[in-house]
Amino acid sequence: MFTTKLLIVALVTFALGALRMAGTLGTTETTLSQPAILGGHPPITKTVTMAIDATARVRGTVLGVVTADGTYAPYVNTNNDGTQTAVTILLEDVAIHAATVEATVLVHGDVIEDNLTGIDDAGTADLLAVGIYVK
């Protein structure tokens, strides 16, 4: 009886600690039903500011960070504005926008390569370095 209660207390303490840890990192662990992009690992996401864009972007787009203003834009290996380094994956469709907009991106997890937009070998290596595993 005592062992069972101790085990329950330990599990609850662990779960609360994990929730607090995610909050302190500015991230959220969430369950998304997007099997076309995500693998089996529980994803960790965050909200970012997307750069102004005259093109609609689909979920699964590989993103980099524009060095000049910290906004996120599609990764292109040959750019030299910061977006030449892949850092995250867009997890929702984003319509054409004349001002910056917020969007949900993947911070940590695994993704299915065949369903990503804009991925290449260099981008795959960049994503692995930040904890996103391309399968």
N, C-alpha and C positions, 0 to 999 in steps of 0.2 A: 504494500500500500504506500509506504513512504517513498520507495523507489519510483513508483508511478507518478506520484505528485512531484517529485524532484525532476523527473524527465519532462513533465508538462511545463513546469516553471522554466526549465532550461530552453525548451523549444519556443515558448512565448518570448523570453528574453532575447533569444537569437533573432526572431522575426522582427521584434521592435527595433533592435540594433540595426538590422539591414534596412529597415524603412528610414531610420534616422540618417544612416550613411548616404542613402540615395538623395535625401533632402539636402544634406550639407554640400553635396557635389553639384547642386543645381540641376539635377537630372531626375527623371521619373521612370520607374520600372512599370511597364504597362503590358497588357496583353492585347495584341492587335490581330485582327483576322485578315491578314494580307498574305496568304500562303504563296501567292505568285511571286513575292519578293523575299519574304523572310524565310529562314531555315527553321530548325527546331529549337534553337537557343532563345530563352526569353529576352526580348529586346529591351534596351534602355534607350529612352528617347529624350529629346529636349526641343524647345521651341526656339527658332532662330529668325533673324530678319533676312528676307530675300531681297536681292538687288532689284532695281527697276528693270523690267524685262518686257520686250515687245513680242515675246514668244511664250505661249502656254507651256508649262512643264508638267510632265507626268510623274507619278510616283515611280520610284526606281531610278530617277535621274541621279547620277553621281555629281556631288557638289564640292567646290573648293571655296575658300574665303578670299574675297577681294581685299588685298592688303590696305588699300587707301581708306576704306570706310568700315571694314569688318562685316560687310554683308555677304551673303552666300549666293553663289552663281554657279552655273554648270561648269564642271571640271573639263578643261581642255589642256592636254599635256604640253602643247606648244605655246600656250599663253605665257605672259611674263608679268601678270598682275596679281599673283597669288593663287589664282584658280588653276595653275598648273600642278598643284598638289591636291589630290583627292583627300577629303577629310570626313565626308559623311554621305548618307543616302537620303534623298527626299522620300518621305513616307505618305505623301498626299499629293493629289493633283493641285497645281497652282495656275490660275487663269492669267491671261495677259494683264499686266498692272503698270500704271503710270506713276505709282508711288510705291515705296517699300511695303511689303506685307509680311506677316508672320506665317511660319510653316513648321510642321513637325518633321524632325529628322532623326535618323538612327545614330546613337552615340556608341553603342556597343551591342554586338550580336552577330548573327551570321545571315548571309544573303545568298540567293541563287543567281549566279552569274548570268545565265541565259535571259533573265528578266530585268537586267539593269540597262540603263541608257547611258552611253558615253563611257563605258568601262574599257580599259586596255590593260596590258601587263603592268605598266608603271602605276596606273591607278590602283590595281589590285595590291601591289606592294605598299603603296601609300596607305590604303585602308587597313591592311594588316598591321601596320605600325601604330595605328590608333585604336586597335581592338575590334575592327570589323572584319569578319572572316568571309571571304568570297568562296563559295563552293561551286 
